[in-house]
């Protein structure tokens, strides 16, 4: 194949990857599996196994071995725990393929980031159309709750999915834009303010919180980094914040959903629907089984549905929600035990180390963008979708792969 044509096809695939991963669960899972296998074959034929020496890769392999060949012997259902544990490695293997092969140059990263920003722009436009008209471009209507949106998705996830890749687009905007720091700051802060308003109207409290948290960290870093632009940053930030608040106050229904209910949840999480229906029953079920080794990957739902735990509905005064534990670190605790949780936390630490390992004072901002993207999933105190579900897992690992690949390229800066 002609090298120019091959390069164009490769760039097209990289550009479309964010769209595929956000909108097609099956295609994303197939793509991750194939990319991982091809990467292994490529490593074998070229005898290039240096990537296996990387700390986070080794910890991911250790974690997979543990949840595949140790946890099942203590689980509530051996075969599902074994198969789901073994299937986990397709995700870190995909991340390794992205870091050391697919996104192994700044040019490829730029193509990928452009694809992210393009699909985000579409999601934002489509979701705002749904919010203001009641129906999006595909005919999806506002949910029966009256305040939750689907946007172009079939589920109530536009905020959850967009938050995972939001700071990839932010990074592109800041570094690709030519001009002064003042121009870059104007574009970046406007983008972040728009994103926060977007999360507000989706009614997704978790996405709203993590977007605000990560944006705050980024802006604070920029404040200390750009000494000469501090006054402008504060002035522009205050103006955009005032505009966002003014819009929010004009939408009392969403203030009650996104703001007031969040405050109520934080102040009384045990008495909330999430606390009494999900978190407290999960903790009790975990303590009733193998605390050290867990119940097995993706075994929690079937265990929770057993009649043995019907008493929890009376104990906590509400029907328990058995879909999944709704909290990332709690899910690791109940399904992989204390040992699995410890290994996972070490893996999270290795990822954070990797973000800053190759950066210096002049490139640290790139690491901050990567860390902000990372925080939208791995911030400890927040609810979450199931980490082992490939519906959201594909998006999480796509974003994580970018953070690792982007900061790995700093070794050449």
C-alpha positions in Angstrom: 0.0 0.0 0.0 1.2 3.5 -0.9 2.8 5.1 2.3 0.8 8.3 1.8 -2.5 6.4 1.5 -1.6 4.3 4.5 -0.9 7.4 6.5 -4.2 9.0 5.5 -6.2 5.8 6.4 -4.4 5.6 9.7 -5.2 9.2 10.5 -8.8 8.8 9.5 -9.1 5.8 11.9 -7.5 7.7 14.7 -9.8 10.7 14.1 -12.9 8.6 14.1 -11.9 6.5 17.2 -13.5 9.0 19.7 -16.8 8.9 17.8 -16.8 5.1 17.6 -15.9 4.7 21.3 -18.6 7.1 22.5 -21.4 5.8 20.4 -20.9 2.1 19.7 -20.4 -0.3 22.6 -19.9 -3.3 20.4 -17.6 -1.6 17.9 -15.5 -0.1 20.7 -15.1 -3.5 22.4 -14.2 -5.2 19.1 -11.7 -2.4 18.3 -10.1 -2.6 21.7 -9.7 -6.3 21.4 -8.2 -6.2 17.9 -5.9 -3.3 18.7 -4.6 -5.2 21.7 -4.0 -8.5 19.8 -2.3 -6.7 16.8 -0.1 -4.9 19.3 0.9 -8.2 20.9 1.7 -9.7 17.5 3.7 -6.6 16.5 5.7 -6.8 19.7 6.3 -10.5 19.1 7.5 -10.1 15.5 9.7 -7.1 16.2 10.8 -8.4 19.6 10.0 -5.0 21.2 8.9 -5.7 24.7 10.2 -2.7 26.4 6.7 -1.5 27.2 6.3 -4.5 29.6 8.9 -2.9 31.9 6.7 0.1 32.6 5.4 0.2 36.2 1.7 0.7 35.4 1.8 -2.1 32.8 3.2 -4.5 35.3 0.8 -3.5 38.0 -2.1 -3.9 35.5 -0.9 -7.4 34.7 -0.5 -8.3 38.4 -4.1 -7.0 39.1 -5.4 -9.1 36.2 -3.7 -12.2 37.4 -5.1 -11.6 40.9 -8.7 -11.1 39.9 -8.5 -14.0 37.4 -6.7 -16.7 39.3 -7.1 -15.8 43.0 -10.4 -14.1 43.5 -12.5 -16.7 41.8 -11.6 -19.3 44.4 -13.2 -17.1 47.1 -16.0 -15.7 44.9 -19.7 -16.5 45.0 -19.7 -17.8 41.4 -16.3 -19.2 40.2 -16.8 -19.3 36.4 -18.1 -15.7 35.8 -15.4 -14.4 38.2 -12.7 -16.2 36.3 -13.9 -15.1 32.8 -14.6 -11.5 33.8 -11.2 -11.3 35.6 -9.4 -12.6 32.5 -11.3 -10.2 30.2 -10.1 -7.2 32.3 -6.6 -7.3 30.7 -8.0 -6.2 27.3 -8.3 -2.7 28.7 -4.8 -2.1 30.0 -3.4 -3.9 26.9 -5.4 -1.5 24.8 -4.0 1.4 26.8 -0.4 0.1 26.2 -1.1 -0.2 22.5 -2.4 3.4 22.3 0.6 4.8 24.3 3.4 2.8 22.6 2.0 2.4 19.1 -1.2 4.1 18.0 -0.6 7.6 19.6 3.2 7.4 19.6 3.8 10.9 18.0 2.5 14.4 18.6 1.1 14.4 15.0 -1.1 11.4 15.8 -2.1 12.9 19.1 -3.2 16.1 17.4 -5.4 14.1 15.0 -7.0 12.2 17.9 -7.6 15.4 19.8 -9.2 17.0 16.8 -11.6 14.0 16.6 -12.5 14.4 20.3 -13.2 18.1 19.9 -15.3 17.5 16.8 -17.5 14.9 18.5 -17.8 17.0 21.6 -19.0 19.9 19.6 -21.7 17.7 18.0 -22.8 16.4 21.4 -22.9 19.9 22.9 -25.0 21.3 20.1 -27.4 18.3 19.9 -27.9 18.2 23.7 -28.6 22.0 24.0 -31.1 21.6 21.2 -32.8 18.9 23.2 -32.8 21.0 26.3 -34.3 24.1 24.7 -36.8 22.3 22.3 -37.5 19.0 24.0 -36.2 16.9 21.2 -32.7 16.4 19.8 -31.7 16.0 16.1 -32.4 12.3 16.2 -35.8 12.6 17.7 -34.7 11.7 21.3 -36.9 13.5 23.8 -36.2 14.7 27.3 -36.7 11.9 29.8 -39.9 11.3 31.7 -38.2 12.8 34.7 -38.5 16.1 33.0 -34.9 17.2 33.7 -32.6 14.5 32.4 -31.2 14.6 28.9 -30.0 11.9 26.5 -28.5 14.2 23.8 -27.5 12.0 20.8 -27.2 8.9 23.0 -30.0 6.4 23.9 -29.3 6.7 27.6 -28.9 9.5 30.1 -25.2 9.8 29.7 -24.2 12.9 27.6 -22.5 14.5 30.7 -20.9 11.3 31.9 -19.4 10.5 28.6 -18.4 14.0 27.6 -16.7 14.7 30.9 -14.3 11.8 30.3 -12.9 13.4 27.1 -13.6 17.1 27.9 -10.0 18.0 28.9 -8.6 16.4 25.8 -10.5 19.0 23.8 -9.4 21.7 26.3 -5.7 20.7 25.8 -6.1 21.0 22.0 -7.7 24.4 22.2 -5.0 25.8 24.4 -1.9 24.5 22.6 -3.2 24.5 19.0 -4.4 28.1 19.1 -1.8 30.5 17.7 -1.4 33.8 19.4 -0.9 35.3 22.8 -1.5 33.7 26.1 -4.4 36.1 26.5 -6.1 34.7 23.4 -5.5 31.1 24.6 -6.9 31.9 28.0 -10.0 33.5 26.5 -10.7 30.4 24.3 -9.9 27.9 27.1 -12.0 29.6 29.9 -14.9 30.1 27.5 -14.8 26.5 26.6 -14.7 25.4 30.3 -17.6 27.7 31.2 -19.6 26.4 28.3 -18.8 22.8 29.4 -19.9 23.5 33.0 -23.2 24.9 31.7 -23.6 21.8 29.5 -23.1 19.6 32.5 -25.5 21.7 34.5 -28.4 21.2 31.9 -27.8 17.5 31.6 -28.8 17.0 35.2 -25.9 14.7 35.8 -24.6 15.7 39.2 -21.4 13.6 39.2 -20.4 15.0 35.8 -21.1 18.5 37.0 -19.0 18.1 40.1 -15.9 16.4 38.5 -15.9 18.9 35.6 -16.0 21.8 38.1 -13.3 20.2 40.2 -10.9 19.5 37.3 -11.6 23.0 35.8 -10.7 24.6 39.2 -7.4 22.7 39.4 -6.5 23.7 35.9 -7.4 27.4 36.4 -5.5 27.5 39.7 -2.4 26.1 38.0 -2.7 28.6 35.2 -3.0 31.4 37.7 0.3 30.6 39.3 2.0 29.6 36.0 1.1 32.7 34.0 2.3 35.5 36.2 1.7 38.3 33.7 -1.9 37.3 32.9 -3.2 36.8 36.5 -5.4 40.0 36.4 -6.8 39.1 33.0 -7.5 35.5 34.1 -9.3 36.6 37.2 -11.3 39.2 35.4 -12.4 36.9 32.6 -13.0 34.1 35.0 -15.3 36.2 37.1 -17.2 37.5 34.1 -17.7 33.9 32.7 -18.7 32.6 36.2 -21.2 35.5 36.6 -22.7 34.7 33.2 -22.9 31.0 34.0 -24.6 31.7 37.4 -27.0 34.1 35.7 -28.1 31.4 33.3 -28.4 28.9 36.1 -30.6 31.1 38.1 -32.9 31.5 35.1 -33.4 27.7 35.2 -34.8 27.0 38.7 -35.8 23.4 37.8 -32.2 22.5 37.0 -30.8 24.4 40.0 -33.0 22.1 42.2 -31.8 19.0 40.3 -28.1 19.7 39.8 -27.2 22.1 42.7 -29.7 21.7 45.6 -30.0 17.9 45.4 -26.2 17.6 45.3 -25.9 19.7 48.4 -28.5 17.7 50.1 -26.8 14.4 49.1 -23.4 15.5 50.4 -24.9 16.7 53.7 -26.9 13.6 54.2 -25.6 10.8 52.0 -26.6 8.0 54.2 -30.3 9.1 54.1 -30.2 9.7 50.3 -31.6 7.3 47.8 -28.0 6.5 46.6 -26.7 6.0 50.1 -29.6 3.8 51.5 -30.4 1.9 48.3 -26.8 1.4 47.0 -23.8 2.2 49.1 -24.9 1.0 52.5 -26.3 -2.3 51.2 -23.1 -2.8 49.2 -21.0 -2.4 52.3 -23.1 -4.8 54.2 -23.0 -7.4 51.4 -19.3 -7.0 51.2 -18.8 -7.5 54.9 -21.1 -10.5 54.8 -18.8 -12.3 52.2 -15.1 -12.3 51.6 -13.8 -8.9 52.7 -10.2 -9.8 51.8 -10.8 -11.4 48.4 -14.2 -10.0 47.3 -17.2 -11.7 45.6 -15.7 -11.8 42.1 -15.6 -9.4 39.2 -19.2 -8.6 38.1 -20.6 -11.1 40.6 -22.1 -8.4 42.8 -25.3 -7.9 41.0 -26.4 -11.6 41.1 -25.4 -11.8 44.7 -27.2 -8.7 45.7 -30.4 -9.9 44.0 -30.6 -13.1 46.1 -33.4 -13.4 48.6 -30.9 -13.7 51.4 -30.5 -9.9 51.3 -34.2 -9.0 51.1 -33.9 -7.9 54.7 -31.7 -5.0 53.6 -34.8 -3.3 52.1 -36.4 -3.1 55.5 -33.1 -2.2 57.3 -32.4 0.8 55.1 -36.1 1.7 54.3 -35.8 1.5 50.6 -35.6 -1.2 47.9 -31.9 -1.9 47.2 -30.4 -1.1 43.8 -28.3 -4.1 42.7 -27.1 -2.9 39.3 -23.6 -2.2 40.6 -22.0 -0.5 43.6 -22.1 3.0 42.0 -18.7 4.0 43.4 -15.4 3.1 41.7 -13.3 2.2 44.8 -16.2 0.5 46.6 -16.8 -1.6 43.6 -13.1 -2.8 43.6 -13.5 -3.5 47.3 -16.6 -5.6 47.1 -15.7 -7.5 43.9 -11.9 -7.9 44.4 -11.6 -7.5 48.1 -9.2 -5.4 50.2 -6.2 -7.0 48.3 -7.6 -6.1 44.9 -8.4 -2.6 46.1 -4.9 -2.0 47.3 -3.4 -3.2 44.0 -5.8 -1.0 42.1 -4.9 2.1 44.2 -1.2 1.3 43.5 -2.1 1.2 39.8 -3.8 4.6 40.1 -0.7 5.9 41.8 1.5 4.5 39.0 -0.7 6.3 36.4 -0.4 9.6 38.2 3.4 9.1 38.4 3.5 8.5 34.7 1.7 11.7 33.9 4.4 13.8 35.6 7.4 11.5 35.1 8.7 13.1 31.9 7.5 16.7 32.5 9.5 19.7 33.6 8.6 23.3 34.5 8.1 24.2 30.8 5.9 21.2 30.0 4.1 20.7 33.3 0.9 22.2 31.9 0.5 19.2 29.6 0.6 16.9 32.6 -2.0 19.0 34.4 -4.4 18.6 31.4 -3.8 14.9 31.5 -4.4 14.7 35.2 -7.6 16.7 34.9 -8.9 14.2 32.3 -7.9 11.4 34.6 -9.7 13.0 37.6 -13.1 12.9 35.8 -13.1 9.1 36.4 -10.7 8.4 39.2 -11.7 11.1 41.8 -12.3 9.0 44.9 -15.4 10.6 46.4 -18.0 10.4 43.7 -20.6 8.1 42.2 -19.8 6.3 39.0 -21.0 3.8 36.5 -19.7 0.2 36.6 -16.0 0.2 35.9 -16.2 -3.3 34.5 -19.0 -2.5 32.1 -17.6 -2.1 28.6 -20.4 0.5 27.9 -18.6 3.1 29.9 -15.3 1.2 30.2 -14.3 1.9 26.6 -14.7 5.7 27.1 -12.8 5.6 30.4 -9.8 3.7 28.9 -9.8 5.8 25.8 -9.4 8.9 27.9 -6.8 7.3 30.2 -4.9 6.2 27.1 -4.7 9.7 25.9 -3.5 11.0 29.2 -0.7 8.4 29.3 0.2 8.8 25.6 0.2 12.6 25.8 2.6 12.8 28.8 4.8 9.9 27.5 5.6 12.1 24.5 7.1 14.7 26.9 10.2 12.5 27.2 11.3 13.9 23.8 10.4 17.5 24.7 
